[in-house]
Amino acid sequence: MTPVSIDLALQRCIEPDCGARFGLNEQLYVCPHCGGLLEIENETNALPDAEALRRLWQSRLASSDERDRSGVWRYRELLPFSEDAPIVSLAEGNTPLYDAPRAARYCGLNALQLKHQGCNPTGSFKDTGMTTAVTQARILGARTVVCASTGNTAASLAAYAARAGLKCAILVPRGQVSHAKLAQSLDYGGVVLEIDGNFDDAMRIIRELAEDESIYLVNSINPFRIEGQKTVAAELLQQCAWQVPDHVVVPGGNLGNSAAFGKGFKELFELGIVDRLPRLQVIQAEGAAPFAQLFARREQDSTGDSSPTLIPVKHPQTLATAIKIGAPVSWKKALRAVTQTGGRVSSVSEQEIADAKAIIGRDGIGCEPASATTVAGIKRMVNDGVIDRAEKVVAVLTGHLLKDADYIIKYHQDSLYTHDRASNRSKEERRIAGTFSNPPVRVKATRAAIPEATLPSRFPRHATPNPSSSALCIGAYWSAFEIFQVLWQGA
Ligand SMILES: [Zn+2]
């Protein structure tokens, strides 16, 4: 197998008017000429043909080589690293593609599949990019790796830095990161710096820090992270037997993931591995939707302005903290991906996110709130006729359920509130209804108490049922009846 020649791969500025090129081992994050984002350009002329690549990647599924066990390095022909690169891996990737029949019905689709990136080693999609970025840090001889994070990047970086024996510093907005994510970073030995500000403030400070060459910045601005993340497109399409879905739907936060999927699909198409591109649909939370607003402005603009500018949201608001980002750094790459694939960018409400999350759970699949924007967005797009019910749709879940357990407990106990106090809305107006709530039932510690407590206690919650909750009420009654039967037979 001929690897990609790293002599021929390079870093290139994405700005059309600049396009400056730099060597792979120049420690850059943005173009020094124009400040544009950089991306890796791989020379693929030396690669075998599409059929040989598909066979090679298939054969590696049965291999015990450490690189083949990784869902990222298995596709190393697509990566800008030499065969002897000092890989830092936790066997990332290899995430399942689930059928989700209940979520499909909820969305009005015949079928829906969920690619669960939350099944990565640290519970989020970030691992697929961190393995390549921390490997590059090793190649560059960096001593310290740093990032700004809403939590998932921090947890992932801390783990990979620990594997590589590198020092790791993380800037997080104080009080805005879930306990689970914070706990991960601490456990993996990362130095966690809680700053008085939001994610965008943390990002600004990190960029200043990265001027020191012994420090390597691994936010999604880092083009080597995008390289690892783009392999998820290959893994997904391989799981689909290289039959391209009509739509791939991703949550939109810092937009590195959208950019990576776009790059991955495009490269696979150019290599002839697949014969078309899926439409890339990006969904943001309404309170943190600068990219969706940009897309809407662009659609309304009859002059066809091809160089729109993203207007940051100064105080982003959403309970889906993983995508609570007002100034996404990768928006230009993401916009290119969306337009090249004929996709769209839209946003959904906090209520829609919470309900979609509970529905995903009913398929036995647990995700964090940000991931549920996808199913909420698909439901809207089916309603609006953007997606046909018979089309093949894959939603990408980006984080694991246990990343934010507090949110879930509150939803199921009808005590989930949005934080947007500045809007002058009353507490009741900020309440997110537990439409599909499944609260725990309190019972006395006696055998006799169980059916008695289970049956009637659910009724007061729906004492004055609205039309939608009456069905739930009957469902709850029936569930309780079934529990009673099982207990009775077991006695
Ligand atoms: Zn440039």
Boltz pocket constraint, residues with backbone or C-beta under 6 A from the ligand:
constraints:
  - pocket:
      binder: B
      contacts: [[A, 13], [A, 14], [A, 15], [A, 18], [A, 19], [A, 20], [A, 31], [A, 32], [A, 33], [A, 34], [A, 35], [A, 36]]
      max_distance: 6.0
